[in-house]
């Protein structure tokens, strides 16, 4: 399964892997029911749903529990593990082993820290190397947050010296893919595709290039990050506000039976799993 996930980053037709990100069992099962062969987790969604801060290494147990729930699902699972939940490469490798043991085929490791700084590139490379040594088949997607921070050389975030230095170090350490979130300028994306030797992952932005344009630029993976979680939360707030204002609620929503079907053997496509008669939302 791990090799299948890696192969999705090298499509014959050129279309990048579109990786939606789930935050619980129901969201993952619903996405799988829509035909997504691979699903990631979103660290923000997982943390917020548990009432914990994102990016602060507070969600290791919650993340492992979710991976246990999702790892045997009918899809390939990649887990957002923040910075590995530790600055000890051996502990990060231990977490990777646990994730792989419950069925994860990929892991996302980031160098951004909650205080707005970056972890030393050498430390991040050591984490990547430790993970690859411990679980060689696990797809490591190495994320650098330089585009969200000023790397100090005045040449622009995406193609700045610090971005390239970090991506080079992560590739040499064994990263299977690299991820530069926040990057949406087509010229910079194209330049970064040329600058790296492994698949480039871009975070989808409603204000950035659409999927076909990203494919033309050579992007191999497009993540949705926390977007689905934030939109789901927004829809809940909008619905409550409409009802409070005495206004009609519009838009699709799964029925009670459809949500129930997500947790039953066979999922939403099992025989007999049909929406409640007359129920539109």
C-alpha positions as CSV (number, residue, x, y, z in Angstrom):
1,X,0.0,0.0,0.0
2,X,2.9,2.4,0.7
3,X,4.2,1.9,-2.8
4,X,0.8,2.5,-4.2
5,X,0.7,5.8,-2.3
6,X,4.1,6.8,-3.6
7,X,3.0,6.0,-7.1
8,X,0.1,8.4,-6.8
9,X,2.7,11.2,-6.8
10,X,3.9,10.1,-10.2
11,X,0.7,10.0,-12.3
12,X,0.9,9.0,-16.0
13,X,-1.6,11.6,-17.1
14,X,0.0,14.4,-15.1
15,X,-2.9,15.1,-12.8
16,X,-1.6,15.7,-9.3
17,X,-2.7,13.8,-6.3
18,X,-5.5,15.7,-4.7
19,X,-5.3,14.9,-1.0
20,X,-8.3,16.0,1.1
21,X,-7.7,16.2,4.9
22,X,-10.0,14.7,7.5
23,X,-10.2,15.4,11.2
24,X,-12.2,12.4,12.4
25,X,-13.7,9.1,11.4
26,X,-16.8,10.5,9.8
27,X,-15.1,13.1,7.7
28,X,-12.6,10.5,6.4
29,X,-15.3,7.9,5.7
30,X,-17.4,10.5,3.9
31,X,-14.4,11.5,1.7
32,X,-13.6,7.9,0.9
33,X,-17.3,7.5,-0.1
34,X,-16.7,10.2,-2.7
35,X,-14.0,8.2,-4.3
36,X,-10.8,9.7,-2.8
37,X,-8.2,6.9,-2.8
38,X,-5.9,8.7,-0.4
39,X,-6.8,10.9,2.6
40,X,-4.6,12.9,4.9
41,X,-5.3,14.3,8.3
42,X,-5.3,18.0,9.3
43,X,-3.4,18.8,12.4
44,X,-5.5,21.9,13.0
45,X,-8.7,20.1,12.7
46,X,-7.6,17.2,14.9
47,X,-6.3,19.6,17.5
48,X,-9.3,21.9,17.5
49,X,-11.7,19.1,17.6
50,X,-9.9,17.8,20.8
51,X,-9.7,21.3,22.3
52,X,-5.9,21.4,22.0
53,X,-3.5,23.9,20.3
54,X,-2.1,23.0,16.9
55,X,1.6,22.8,16.3
56,X,2.6,22.5,19.9
57,X,3.2,18.7,20.1
58,X,0.1,18.4,22.3
59,X,-1.8,16.1,20.0
60,X,0.4,13.0,19.7
61,X,-2.0,10.7,21.5
62,X,-5.0,12.1,19.8
63,X,-3.3,11.7,16.4
64,X,-2.3,8.1,17.1
65,X,-5.8,7.3,18.2
66,X,-7.2,8.7,15.0
67,X,-4.7,6.9,12.9
68,X,-5.7,3.7,14.7
69,X,-9.3,4.4,13.7
70,X,-8.5,5.2,10.1
71,X,-5.5,3.1,9.3
72,X,-7.5,0.1,8.1
73,X,-10.1,2.1,6.1
74,X,-10.7,1.7,2.4
75,X,-8.2,4.4,1.5
76,X,-4.5,5.2,1.9
77,X,-3.8,7.3,5.0
78,X,-1.2,10.0,5.4
79,X,-0.9,11.6,8.8
80,X,0.0,15.2,9.6
81,X,2.4,14.7,12.6
82,X,3.3,18.4,13.0
83,X,7.0,18.4,13.8
84,X,6.9,14.8,14.9
85,X,5.8,15.8,18.4
86,X,9.4,15.9,19.6
87,X,12.8,17.4,18.9
88,X,14.4,14.0,19.5
89,X,14.8,12.2,16.2
90,X,14.6,8.8,17.9
91,X,11.2,9.7,19.4
92,X,10.0,11.0,16.1
93,X,11.0,7.7,14.5
94,X,9.1,5.9,17.3
95,X,6.0,7.8,16.4
96,X,6.4,7.0,12.8
97,X,6.7,3.3,13.6
98,X,3.5,3.4,15.6
99,X,1.7,5.2,12.7
100,X,2.9,2.7,10.2
101,X,1.9,-0.2,12.5
102,X,-1.7,0.9,12.4
103,X,-1.8,1.4,8.7
104,X,-0.5,4.8,7.8
105,X,1.4,5.0,4.5
106,X,2.6,8.6,4.8
107,X,3.6,11.2,7.3
108,X,3.9,14.9,7.1
109,X,6.7,16.6,9.1
110,X,7.0,20.3,9.3
111,X,9.8,22.6,10.4
112,X,7.6,25.5,11.6
113,X,7.2,26.2,15.3
114,X,4.3,27.7,17.3
115,X,6.4,30.8,18.1
116,X,6.8,31.7,14.5
117,X,10.4,30.4,14.1
118,X,11.8,27.5,12.2
119,X,13.4,24.4,13.6
120,X,17.1,24.1,12.7
121,X,17.3,22.5,9.2
122,X,19.9,20.1,10.5
123,X,17.5,18.9,13.3
124,X,14.6,18.5,10.8
125,X,16.8,16.6,8.4
126,X,17.9,14.3,11.3
127,X,14.2,13.6,12.1
128,X,13.5,12.8,8.4
129,X,16.6,10.5,8.3
130,X,15.5,8.7,11.5
131,X,12.0,8.1,10.2
132,X,13.3,6.7,6.9
133,X,15.8,4.5,8.7
134,X,13.0,3.2,11.0
135,X,10.2,2.8,8.4
136,X,11.8,2.9,4.9
137,X,8.5,2.4,3.1
138,X,6.7,5.3,4.9
139,X,6.3,8.3,2.5
140,X,7.8,11.3,4.2
141,X,6.4,14.6,3.0
142,X,8.8,17.3,4.4
143,X,7.2,20.6,4.9
144,X,9.1,23.9,5.2
145,X,7.3,27.0,6.4
146,X,9.7,29.5,4.9
147,X,7.1,30.9,2.6
148,X,5.1,32.0,5.7
149,X,8.2,33.5,7.2
150,X,10.8,35.9,5.9
151,X,14.0,33.9,5.1
152,X,15.9,37.1,5.2
153,X,17.6,37.2,1.8
154,X,15.2,39.6,0.0
155,X,14.7,37.3,-3.0
156,X,11.2,36.1,-2.1
157,X,10.1,33.3,0.1
158,X,9.5,30.5,-2.4
159,X,12.8,30.7,-4.2
160,X,14.9,32.3,-1.3
161,X,18.2,30.7,-0.4
162,X,16.8,29.4,2.9
163,X,13.9,27.6,1.3
164,X,16.2,25.9,-1.2
165,X,18.8,25.1,1.5
166,X,16.1,23.4,3.6
167,X,14.5,21.5,0.8
168,X,17.9,20.3,-0.4
169,X,18.7,19.1,3.2
170,X,15.4,17.3,3.5
171,X,15.8,15.6,0.2
172,X,19.3,14.4,1.1
173,X,17.9,13.1,4.4
174,X,15.5,10.9,2.4
175,X,12.3,12.9,2.1
176,X,10.0,11.4,-0.6
177,X,8.2,14.7,-1.2
178,X,8.5,18.4,-0.2
179,X,5.8,20.8,0.8
180,X,5.8,24.6,0.8
181,X,2.4,25.8,2.1
182,X,1.2,29.3,1.4
183,X,2.8,29.4,-2.1
184,X,0.4,30.4,-4.8
185,X,2.3,32.5,-7.3
186,X,2.5,30.4,-10.6
187,X,6.0,31.6,-11.5
188,X,7.4,30.7,-8.1
189,X,5.7,27.3,-8.1
190,X,7.1,26.5,-11.5
191,X,10.6,27.6,-10.3
192,X,10.3,25.4,-7.3
193,X,9.2,22.4,-9.3
194,X,12.4,22.8,-11.3
195,X,14.6,23.2,-8.2
196,X,13.6,20.0,-6.4
197,X,14.1,16.3,-7.4
198,X,11.1,14.9,-5.5
199,X,7.4,15.6,-5.9
200,X,6.3,19.1,-4.9
201,X,3.2,19.4,-2.7
202,X,1.3,22.7,-2.7
203,X,-1.5,23.7,-0.3
204,X,-4.6,24.6,-2.3
205,X,-5.8,28.1,-1.9
206,X,-9.2,29.4,-3.2
207,X,-7.2,32.5,-4.3
208,X,-4.5,30.6,-6.0
209,X,-4.3,28.5,-9.2
210,X,-7.0,25.9,-9.7
211,X,-6.1,22.2,-9.9
212,X,-5.6,22.0,-13.7
213,X,-3.2,25.0,-13.6
214,X,-1.2,23.4,-10.8
215,X,-1.0,20.2,-12.9
216,X,0.4,22.2,-15.8
217,X,3.0,23.8,-13.5
218,X,4.3,20.3,-12.5
219,X,2.9,20.1,-9.0
220,X,2.5,16.4,-8.0
221,X,0.4,16.7,-4.9
222,X,-2.2,19.3,-3.8
223,X,-3.3,19.2,-0.1
224,X,-6.5,20.8,1.2
225,X,-5.1,21.2,4.7
226,X,-7.5,22.6,7.2
227,X,-9.8,24.1,4.5
228,X,-12.5,21.4,4.8
229,X,-12.6,21.6,8.6
230,X,-12.8,25.3,8.6
231,X,-15.6,25.3,5.9
232,X,-17.5,22.7,7.9
233,X,-17.2,24.9,11.0
234,X,-18.3,27.9,9.0
235,X,-21.3,26.0,7.7
236,X,-22.3,25.1,11.2
237,X,-22.1,28.7,12.4
238,X,-24.0,29.9,9.3
239,X,-26.8,27.4,9.8
240,X,-27.2,28.3,13.5
241,X,-27.3,32.0,12.6
242,X,-29.9,31.5,9.9
243,X,-32.2,29.5,12.2
244,X,-31.8,32.1,14.9
245,X,-32.7,34.8,12.4
246,X,-35.8,32.9,11.3
247,X,-34.4,32.4,7.8
248,X,-34.5,29.2,5.8
249,X,-31.5,26.8,5.8
250,X,-30.3,25.9,2.3
251,X,-27.5,23.7,0.9
252,X,-26.8,20.0,1.1
253,X,-26.2,18.0,4.2
254,X,-26.1,14.3,4.8
255,X,-29.2,12.7,6.3
256,X,-29.1,11.0,9.7
257,X,-29.1,7.5,8.0
258,X,-26.2,8.5,5.7
259,X,-24.1,9.6,8.7
260,X,-25.0,6.4,10.6
261,X,-23.9,4.4,7.6
262,X,-20.4,5.9,7.8
263,X,-19.8,3.9,11.0
264,X,-21.3,0.6,9.9
265,X,-19.5,-2.2,8.1
266,X,-19.4,-1.4,4.4
267,X,-19.8,2.3,4.9
268,X,-22.3,4.4,2.9
269,X,-22.4,2.1,0.0
270,X,-23.4,-1.0,1.9
271,X,-26.7,-2.7,0.8
272,X,-29.7,-1.0,2.2
273,X,-28.0,2.2,3.2
274,X,-30.4,4.8,1.8
275,X,-31.3,8.3,2.8
276,X,-34.4,8.7,5.0
277,X,-37.4,9.0,2.8
278,X,-38.3,12.6,2.2
279,X,-35.2,13.9,4.1
280,X,-33.2,16.5,2.3
281,X,-31.1,17.6,5.2
